Amino acid sequence: MAYVLITGGAGNLGTALTRKLLDEGHRVRIFDLPQADFSLPLSWGAEIIKGNILDRAVLGGAVQGIDWIYHLAALLPPGSEKDRDRTLQVNVQGTKNLLQAMRASTPKPSFIFSSSVSIYGDTSGESPPVAVEHPPAASDFYSESKILCEEAVAGELENFTILRITGIAIPAFMDPPEIWQFQPGQRIEMICLSDLVTALARVPEAKEARGKTFNIAGGKDWRMRGQDFVKAFCGALEVPFENQKFQTAPGWFDWYDTEESQQILRYQETSFGSFQKQLRRAFQDAMA
């Protein structure tokens, strides 16, 4: 059993990861903003620390006694694109604050950093799949912040793993975004939330993952064009496809080389067809 800290642990991903780690017998401490909804993890028995990633004093207490740290906290698109300085402050300085707090912590925890495939920039004119060796090319404030965070983590730590995560597909009844972050004909490869949680949960026990950077995406069954994903989404939730809006310029989605991450973490368990069925069931449950 390990003692685990999850920054940003009250979000969709953090909550799902908390549930899985608790089910596996670990102790979980969540660190998130005071206004976050902690009701589910609190009811499951997770420890809660409310604070801001920019508050070094609170972070110092949050990391004490921790074996693993999952650093999920970040400003995400589209909110990250409103203010570059704010995004760099929260995402980059917040990460550096966490690393600083770790220096004084006992024991020295393993560090799993939630990065993003956005760091590759626009790869639509290249031949897929995109490998982790692809040079970074920031295309927005968010991707710029993730590149700088990766540099900070790899430059300071030895026992770390960086996961460059693609778009997360959540099988839940929800409204579509105002604008999908890709073009209709663009290559995309997303990942089901449950598979991402599986990948995260398996990192600490995988010795081969230490000091490594991985692409995390759904696998070949999830490789499609943007319009195909949106049509499936709309069909499952009975939303008119004709009303959907896409980006006019390529976003940073593509198909990814996940051979190494899948070999080590064994997380690609949900086919796209299975995800569609889960999404349809979520809609039917909501309508019942």
C-alpha positions in Angstrom: 0.0 0.0 0.0 1.3 3.5 -0.9 0.4 7.0 0.3 -0.6 9.0 -2.8 -1.0 12.7 -3.5 -3.1 13.9 -6.4 -2.9 17.6 -7.3 -6.0 18.7 -9.1 -7.6 15.6 -7.6 -11.2 16.9 -7.6 -11.5 17.1 -11.4 -13.0 14.3 -13.6 -9.6 12.6 -14.1 -8.5 13.1 -10.5 -11.7 11.7 -9.1 -11.6 8.6 -11.3 -8.0 8.0 -10.4 -8.8 8.4 -6.7 -11.6 5.8 -6.9 -9.2 3.3 -8.6 -6.3 3.8 -6.2 -8.6 3.5 -3.1 -10.1 0.3 -4.5 -6.5 -1.0 -4.9 -5.9 -0.4 -1.2 -3.8 2.8 -1.3 -4.2 5.9 0.9 -5.1 9.0 -1.2 -4.6 12.6 -0.4 -6.2 15.2 -2.7 -4.9 18.7 -3.2 -7.2 21.1 -5.1 -8.7 24.6 -5.0 -11.0 25.4 -2.1 -14.0 25.9 -4.4 -13.7 22.4 -6.0 -16.3 19.7 -5.4 -14.7 17.2 -3.0 -18.0 15.4 -2.1 -17.3 12.1 -3.9 -13.6 11.6 -2.8 -14.5 12.7 0.7 -17.3 10.1 0.9 -14.9 7.4 -0.3 -12.4 8.2 2.5 -9.8 10.3 0.7 -7.9 12.9 2.6 -8.6 16.5 1.5 -6.2 19.4 1.5 -7.6 22.7 0.1 -5.2 25.1 -1.4 -3.6 26.8 -4.3 -0.6 25.4 -6.2 1.0 28.8 -5.9 0.9 28.6 -2.1 4.3 27.1 -1.2 3.5 26.8 2.5 0.4 24.6 1.9 2.2 22.5 -0.7 5.0 21.8 1.9 2.4 20.1 4.1 0.7 18.4 1.3 3.7 16.4 0.2 4.9 15.2 3.6 4.8 11.4 4.0 3.8 10.8 0.4 5.2 7.9 -1.7 3.8 8.9 -5.1 2.7 12.3 -6.5 0.3 12.6 -9.5 0.6 16.2 -10.7 -2.6 16.8 -12.6 -3.4 20.4 -11.6 -3.2 22.9 -14.5 -5.1 25.5 -16.3 -6.6 23.8 -19.4 -7.9 25.0 -22.8 -9.8 27.1 -23.6 -9.3 29.0 -20.3 -5.5 28.7 -20.5 -5.6 30.8 -23.7 -7.1 33.9 -22.1 -4.0 35.0 -20.3 -0.4 33.8 -21.0 1.1 35.1 -17.8 -1.6 33.5 -15.7 -1.2 30.2 -17.5 2.6 30.1 -17.1 2.2 31.2 -13.5 -0.2 28.4 -12.6 1.1 25.6 -14.8 4.8 26.3 -14.8 5.5 28.1 -11.5 3.0 25.8 -9.8 5.0 22.8 -10.9 8.2 24.4 -9.8 6.6 25.1 -6.4 5.7 21.4 -6.1 9.2 20.3 -7.0 10.6 22.6 -4.4 8.3 21.2 -1.8 9.4 17.7 -2.7 13.0 18.6 -1.9 12.2 18.9 1.8 9.8 16.0 1.9 10.3 12.6 3.5 10.3 10.1 1.9 11.3 11.3 -1.6 8.2 10.5 -3.7 8.0 9.3 -7.2 6.6 11.9 -9.6 4.1 11.3 -12.4 3.5 14.4 -14.5 0.4 14.8 -16.6 1.7 16.4 -19.8 -0.1 16.7 -23.2 0.3 15.7 -26.8 -0.2 19.4 -27.5 3.5 19.9 -27.1 4.0 18.5 -30.6 2.1 21.4 -32.2 0.5 21.1 -35.7 1.6 17.7 -37.1 -1.1 17.5 -39.7 1.4 17.8 -42.6 3.6 15.0 -41.3 3.4 11.2 -41.6 1.8 9.6 -38.5 2.1 8.2 -35.9 3.8 10.9 -33.8 6.6 9.5 -31.6 7.9 10.9 -28.3 11.1 11.8 -30.1 9.2 14.5 -32.1 10.6 17.9 -31.2 8.3 20.2 -29.2 6.6 23.0 -31.0 4.3 25.2 -28.9 1.2 26.4 -30.7 -0.6 28.0 -27.8 -0.1 29.1 -24.2 -1.1 25.7 -22.9 1.4 23.7 -24.9 4.1 26.3 -24.1 3.4 25.7 -20.4 3.6 22.0 -20.7 6.9 22.1 -22.6 8.4 24.3 -19.8 7.0 21.9 -17.1 8.5 18.9 -18.8 11.9 20.6 -18.8 11.6 21.5 -15.1 10.6 17.9 -14.2 13.3 16.1 -16.3 15.9 18.6 -15.2 15.5 18.2 -11.5 14.2 14.6 -10.8 15.4 11.1 -11.5 12.4 9.1 -10.3 9.8 10.6 -12.6 7.5 9.6 -15.5 6.0 12.0 -18.0 2.7 11.1 -19.7 1.8 13.1 -22.8 -1.9 12.5 -22.8 -4.2 13.0 -25.8 -7.8 14.2 -25.6 -9.9 12.3 -23.0 -13.2 10.8 -24.0 -15.6 10.6 -21.1 -18.6 8.2 -21.5 -21.1 10.6 -19.8 -24.1 12.6 -20.8 -22.8 16.0 -21.6 -23.2 18.9 -24.0 -20.7 19.0 -26.9 -18.2 21.8 -26.9 -19.0 25.1 -28.6 -16.1 24.3 -31.1 -14.4 21.0 -31.4 -10.6 21.4 -31.1 -9.9 19.9 -34.5 -10.9 20.0 -38.1 -13.5 17.6 -39.6 -10.9 15.7 -41.7 -8.0 15.9 -39.1 -6.4 12.8 -37.7 -7.4 12.3 -34.1 -6.7 9.5 -31.5 -8.4 10.1 -28.2 -8.5 7.8 -25.1 -11.3 6.6 -22.9 -11.1 8.0 -19.3 -11.0 4.5 -17.8 -8.0 3.5 -19.9 -6.1 6.7 -18.9 -6.8 6.0 -15.3 -5.4 2.4 -15.7 -2.2 3.8 -17.3 -1.7 6.3 -14.4 -2.4 3.7 -11.8 0.2 1.3 -13.3 3.1 3.8 -13.6 4.5 3.6 -10.0 4.8 -0.2 -10.1 6.4 -0.3 -13.5 10.2 0.0 -13.0 10.6 0.4 -16.8 8.6 3.6 -16.6 11.1 5.5 -14.4 12.8 8.4 -16.2 10.6 7.8 -19.3 8.3 9.9 -21.4 5.3 8.2 -22.9 2.5 9.0 -25.4 -0.8 8.0 -23.9 -3.6 7.5 -26.4 -6.4 5.0 -27.2 -4.6 2.8 -29.7 -5.2 2.0 -33.4 -8.9 1.3 -32.8 -9.2 4.9 -31.8 -7.5 6.4 -34.9 -10.0 8.2 -37.0 -10.9 11.6 -38.5 -12.4 14.3 -36.4 -15.8 14.2 -38.1 -16.1 10.4 -37.4 -15.6 10.9 -33.7 -18.1 13.7 -33.6 -20.7 11.8 -35.6 -20.4 8.9 -33.2 -20.7 11.2 -30.2 -23.7 12.9 -31.7 -25.4 9.6 -32.6 -25.0 8.2 -29.1 -26.4 11.3 -27.4 -29.0 12.1 -30.1 -27.4 15.5 -30.9 -27.6 16.9 -34.5 -24.3 16.5 -36.2 -25.2 19.4 -38.6 -25.0 21.9 -35.7 -21.5 21.0 -34.7 -18.6 23.5 -35.3 -15.0 22.7 -35.9 -11.8 24.6 -35.9 -10.9 26.2 -39.2 -7.2 25.6 -38.7 -5.6 22.3 -37.6 -5.5 21.7 -33.9 -2.8 19.7 -32.2 -4.5 16.3 -32.4 -3.0 13.4 -34.5 -2.3 9.7 -34.3 0.4 8.6 -31.8 3.0 6.0 -31.3 2.0 4.3 -28.1 3.7 0.9 -28.6 6.1 1.4 -25.7 3.6 2.8 -23.3 1.1 0.0 -24.1 3.8 -2.6 -23.7 4.8 -1.4 -20.2 1.5 -0.1 -18.8 -1.0 -2.4 -20.6 -3.8 0.2 -20.5 -5.6 0.1 -23.9 -8.5 -2.0 -22.8 -11.5 -0.1 -24.2 -12.3 -0.3 -27.9 -14.0 2.7 -29.6 -17.1 0.6 -30.2 -17.2 -0.2 -26.4 -16.9 3.5 -25.6 -19.8 4.2 -28.0 -22.0 1.7 -26.1 -21.0 3.2 -22.7 -21.8 6.7 -24.0 -25.2 5.5 -25.3 -26.0 3.9 -21.9 -25.1 7.1 -20.1 -27.6 8.9 -22.4 -30.3 6.4 -21.7 -29.7 6.5 -18.0 -30.0 10.3 -18.0 -33.2 10.1 -20.0 -34.8 7.4 -17.8 
